[in-house]
Amino acid sequence: AQGDMPVVVFFYGGSWQRGDKAIYRFVGAALARAGIVTIIPDYRLYPPVLYPDFLRDSALAVKWAKENAARFGADPAKLFLSGHSAGAYNAVSLATDRRWLGEVKLDPKADLAGL
């Protein structure tokens, strides 16, 4: 990547009970072909954890993405969230409810470029 590429954090679905980032490699490959650096984090699943820990894990992943985007040639000011099914819920929750990103000292309005 060139250093000014957008970065998307993609959260997979699975009813918060199943899923693995490795299953969604195709998403990262497709977005990379479009010039987007893609981060697909794992998050802890039910039953070992309960709501809202999925959101807290997701917020930590967004913080990591923001702090490390430049290492992968991405511009941290061009940080987007995306997701599928339960992962989409995680992405929307982080982008619209300030408490989740606030817990990791981020602000959706200031730190996200979009959803």
C-alpha positions in Angstrom: 0.0 0.0 0.0 1.1 3.6 -0.7 0.6 5.2 2.8 -2.6 7.0 2.1 -5.0 4.1 1.5 -8.2 3.8 3.3 -8.5 1.0 6.0 -11.6 -0.9 6.8 -12.1 -3.1 9.9 -14.5 -5.9 8.9 -16.3 -7.8 11.7 -17.7 -11.2 10.7 -21.0 -12.6 11.7 -22.0 -15.9 13.3 -24.6 -14.9 15.9 -21.7 -14.1 18.3 -21.4 -17.9 18.7 -19.2 -18.9 15.8 -16.9 -17.5 13.2 -13.2 -17.0 12.6 -11.3 -14.3 10.7 -9.7 -17.0 8.5 -13.1 -17.8 6.9 -13.4 -14.2 5.6 -10.0 -14.0 3.9 -11.9 -13.5 0.6 -13.3 -10.2 2.0 -9.8 -8.9 2.6 -8.6 -10.0 -0.8 -11.6 -8.4 -2.6 -11.1 -5.1 -0.7 -7.3 -5.2 -1.3 -7.9 -5.4 -5.0 -10.0 -2.3 -4.7 -7.1 -0.5 -2.9 -8.4 -0.8 0.7 -6.3 -2.1 3.5 -8.5 -4.6 5.4 -8.3 -5.8 9.0 -10.5 -8.7 10.0 -10.2 -9.2 13.8 -11.4 -12.1 15.8 -13.5 -11.3 18.9 -14.5 -13.6 21.8 -17.6 -15.5 21.3 -20.5 -16.8 23.4 -20.8 -18.7 25.7 -17.5 -17.9 27.3 -18.4 -14.2 27.1 -21.6 -12.4 27.1 -22.9 -9.1 25.6 -21.5 -6.5 25.5 -18.0 -8.1 25.6 -18.2 -8.6 21.8 -18.4 -4.8 21.5 -15.6 -4.2 23.8 -13.4 -6.6 21.9 -14.4 -4.9 18.7 -13.6 -1.5 20.1 -10.1 -2.7 21.0 -9.7 -4.0 17.4 -10.6 -0.6 16.1 -8.1 1.1 18.4 -5.4 -1.3 17.2 -6.4 -0.5 13.6 -6.2 3.2 14.2 -2.8 2.9 15.9 -1.3 0.5 13.4 -2.8 1.6 10.1 0.3 3.4 8.9 2.4 0.2 9.3 0.3 -1.3 6.6 0.3 1.7 4.3 -3.1 3.0 5.3 -4.1 6.4 6.5 -5.6 6.2 10.0 -7.8 9.3 9.2 -9.5 7.1 6.5 -10.7 4.4 9.0 -14.0 2.7 8.1 -16.0 0.0 9.9 -17.9 -2.8 8.1 -19.4 -6.1 9.0 -21.7 -9.0 8.2 -24.7 -10.1 10.4 -23.6 -10.0 14.0 -20.4 -8.3 12.9 -22.5 -5.6 11.2 -24.2 -5.0 14.5 -20.8 -4.6 16.2 -19.7 -2.1 13.5 -22.9 -0.1 13.7 -22.9 -0.1 17.5 -19.3 1.2 17.6 -20.1 3.9 15.0 -23.3 5.2 16.6 -23.0 4.6 20.4 -20.0 6.6 21.7 -19.6 4.6 24.9 -17.9 1.6 23.1 -15.2 3.5 21.4 -15.1 5.9 24.3 -13.9 3.1 26.5 -10.7 2.9 24.4 -10.3 6.6 24.2 -11.7 7.0 20.6 -14.6 9.0 19.3 -16.7 7.7 16.4 -17.2 11.2 15.0 -13.5 12.1 15.2 -11.8 8.8 14.6 -14.0 7.1 12.0 -14.3 8.2 8.4 -17.4 6.1 7.9 -19.4 2.9 8.3 
